[in-house]
Every structure is written in C-alpha cells, then in structure tokens.
C-alpha cells in the first residue's frame, strides 16, 4: 500500500471533486434527463461549482505554503551565529 502525504490526498480529492462536478451533470442532461434550458443551467451551475472548488484548492495551497514558510523562518535563528573556521583537515576518524 502506497502512502500519500496529506498534500497529495488534498490534490487528488480536489481533482476528483472537480471532475465529478464538471462532468457528471452535463452527461446526465445530455442523456435526456432534462431539456435544453436545464442543460444550459447545468453548465452554468457546474462552472460556478468548479470555480469554487478550484478557488478553495488554491486558497488551501497558498495557506499551507505560507504556513510552511512561516514555520521555516521561526526555525532559523535570528541574529549573529557563531562560526568556527579551522585550517587543518579532519582525520579519517572524523
């Protein structure tokens, strides 16, 4: 069993949701479940929902990236750092 990171799971979930929203409703209307007006309304609805799913995924990605960036900046020490410079080479045991 392969292990996916949380980020990968979100990307696959957003892709599946976008696919379901974009493709399912127009396919059902084209199969004859509804008329032309319903087909047009379905395309508009699918477009709006698809845009919301993509926007939510993008906002989640930006939020996660900013959070990681903030965490990295907190882990980095601020101010001067001691550095030791040596002119001798380390031996084979080092």
Phi, psi and omega in degrees: 000126180277148180254129178257145175284167180299324179297316180297320180297320178295319180295316179294320179296317178294321178295318179295319179295317179296320179295315181296317181291319185285321190260325188295309184295313178297325179295317178297319181290324179290337177284355174106012179291330182216174182271192184294319180295320178292325178297315179297316179297323179294318178297319178296313179299314180298321179296318180294314180294320177300316178297320178294320179295316179295318179296318179295318177297318179294317179297319178297318180295317179295318179298316180295320180294317178295323179295316178296319181296319178295319180296319179296321180291331177287327180286337181279128180292140178266145177094192184291149180234137179285134179233131179251124181247130181236144179265350180268150179274145177289147180284180181293341180277349185281000000 
